[in-house]
Amino acid sequence: MGLWQRLIGKGETRSASGTGYTSQIMAARQAYIAGRTGLGELTAAVQTCVTLWESGLSLADVQGTSLLTRFDMAIAARAMALRGEAVFLIRDRLIPIVDWDLSTRDGIPRAYRVSVPEIGGGRSETALAAEVLHFRLAPDPGAPWAGQAPLRRSQLTAGLLHTLEAALAEVYENAPLGSQVVPFPESQDVDLETLGHGFRGRRGRVMLRESVNVTAAGGPAPTQDWRPQDVTPDLQGSMAVQSLAEARGAIFAAFGVLPAMFAHNAQGPLVREAQRHLAQWQLQPIAQLMAEECSAKLASPVTIDVVRPAQAFDAGGRARAFGAMVQALTQAKEAGLDPQAVEDSLSFIDWAD
């Protein structure tokens, strides 16, 4: 009998609700590992989205600190796109962290044990939460200290995209594309098994096989049996190409990139609208979260703007709006309106800034 049972006279009862500390740690660790090992990361569609994130955030205007350089912004963008979170150690500059562990209180990080990358092996260091910049995307309520990458939130689509691309790669590598089989009469010198193995990867060649229409006496084959047969696989029925396009478009959408941007008939206005959508609805909210974290840890107000450097706005619409505003102010001045009334009107239509 254990010490606990001897003291209180009954057995220990453990919670079976599945919400204890151990279950939370196991669930968080499983989500952390699954988010880093998505096979969809190997596809060109994902890398295209990651490159757009890197370019957009590295182009952003950062005001209020000199620590967050464009190089650091690019590293943070790639880490958040593939891992869902990025960690930097605050010293005289920002040091990117490759691996970390942390302790929390009320779900808020208190201290970090980080691994700093070095040539020949990293080194470990312990730092308080105020010494670490931790950017997170889409944290789960069960683990608010950890972020989730877009691929982590769309694992089925990422797996489908990887499976389709791997299958098509194997087809184009091993299938006898453009090959033909030409029949010929029976011959004891031909090993059909060896000949069949030779079909693999023989693109655009003429191959021979034994005729199926021969007489018992070994006479020549009929003329109609000498027609060549194409052995190129027909992929239309499998819908592999269409499924690949749909899965690729879904991955683009998960990263905030409009799939129509990569259509063959995409025109300039569509590409510009796709760029605005990426900057305004995907990258700028991420920049706001990063600016909030930097303002809390760097002891100065930090702002990050992606829209202006990327020119992700309707220049013609803004010009017309500016002309209308100037005309309205001129008319207001001629009419002798109170300046405060004009300012209140501008605030009403969101022109206060």
Long-range contacts (C-beta under 8 A, 24 or more apart in sequence): 24-142, 24-143, 27-142, 27-143, 28-142, 28-143, 28-146, 31-140, 31-143, 31-146, 31-148, 31-152, 32-146, 34-152, 34-155, 35-83, 35-84, 35-148, 35-149, 35-151, 35-152, 36-82, 36-83, 38-149, 38-151, 38-152, 38-155, 38-158, 38-159, 39-158, 39-159, 39-162, 40-151, 40-157, 40-158, 40-159, 40-161, 40-162, 40-251, 41-82, 41-151, 41-158, 42-162, 43-161, 43-162, 43-165, 43-248, 43-251, 45-161, 45-248, 45-251, 45-252, 46-82, 46-151, 46-158, 46-161, 46-251, 46-255, 48-252, 48-257, 48-262, 49-81, 49-150, 49-251, 49-252, 49-255, 49-256, 49-257, 50-77, 50-78, 50-81, 50-82, 50-255, 52-255, 52-257, 52-278, 53-77, 53-78, 53-80, 53-81, 53-255, 53-282, 53-283, 54-78, 54-81, 56-278, 56-279, 56-283, 56-306, 56-310, 57-283, 57-286, 57-287, 57-306, 59-306, 59-309, 59-310, 60-283, 60-287, 60-304, 60-305, 60-306, 60-309, 61-303, 61-304, 61-305, 61-308, 61-309, 62-302, 62-303, 62-304, 63-302, 63-303, 63-304, 63-305, 64-291, 64-294, 64-295, 64-298, 64-300, 64-301, 64-302, 64-303, 65-294, 65-298, 65-300, 65-302, 67-93, 67-94, 67-298, 68-94, 68-290, 68-294, 68-302, 68-304, 69-93, 69-94, 72-96, 76-135, 76-290, 79-135, 80-135, 80-137, 80-147, 80-149, 80-286, 81-149, 81-150, 81-255, 82-149, 82-151, 83-147, 83-149, 84-136, 84-137, 84-138, 84-146, 84-147, 84-148, 84-149, 84-150, 84-152, 85-134, 85-135, 85-136, 85-137, 85-146, 85-147, 86-133, 86-134, 86-135, 87-112, 87-114, 87-132, 87-133, 87-134, 87-135, 88-132, 88-133, 89-114, 89-116, 89-125, 89-127, 89-131, 89-132, 90-131, 90-132, 90-133, 90-297, 90-298, 94-133, 97-132, 98-122, 102-129, 102-145, 104-145, 107-144, 107-145, 108-144, 108-145, 109-134, 109-145, 130-297, 131-297, 132-297, 133-293, 133-294, 133-297, 134-293, 135-286, 135-289, 135-290, 135-293, 136-289, 137-286, 137-289, 150-251, 150-254, 150-255, 151-251, 151-254, 153-254, 154-250, 154-251, 154-254, 157-247, 157-250, 157-251, 157-254, 158-251, 160-243, 160-247, 161-244, 161-247, 161-248, 161-250, 161-251, 164-240, 164-243, 164-244, 164-247, 165-244, 167-240, 168-240, 168-241, 168-244, 171-233, 171-235, 173-201, 174-200, 174-201, 175-201, 175-232, 175-233, 176-200, 176-201, 176-202, 176-203, 176-207, 176-231, 176-232, 177-203, 177-204, 177-232, 177-233, 178-203, 178-204, 178-232, 179-203, 179-204, 179-205, 179-206, 179-207, 179-230, 179-231, 179-232, 180-205, 180-206, 180-207, 180-228, 180-229, 180-230, 180-231, 181-207, 181-208, 181-209, 181-228, 181-229, 181-231, 182-206, 182-207, 182-208, 182-209, 182-226, 182-228, 183-208, 183-209, 183-210, 183-211, 183-212, 183-221, 183-225, 183-226, 183-227, 184-208, 184-209, 184-210, 184-211, 184-221, 184-226, 185-210, 185-211, 185-214, 185-218, 185-220, 185-221, 186-210, 186-211, 186-214, 186-218, 199-231, 207-231, 255-282, 256-281, 256-282, 256-283, 257-282, 275-310, 275-312, 276-312, 276-313, 276-314, 278-312, 279-306, 279-307, 279-310, 279-312, 280-307, 280-312, 283-310, 325-351
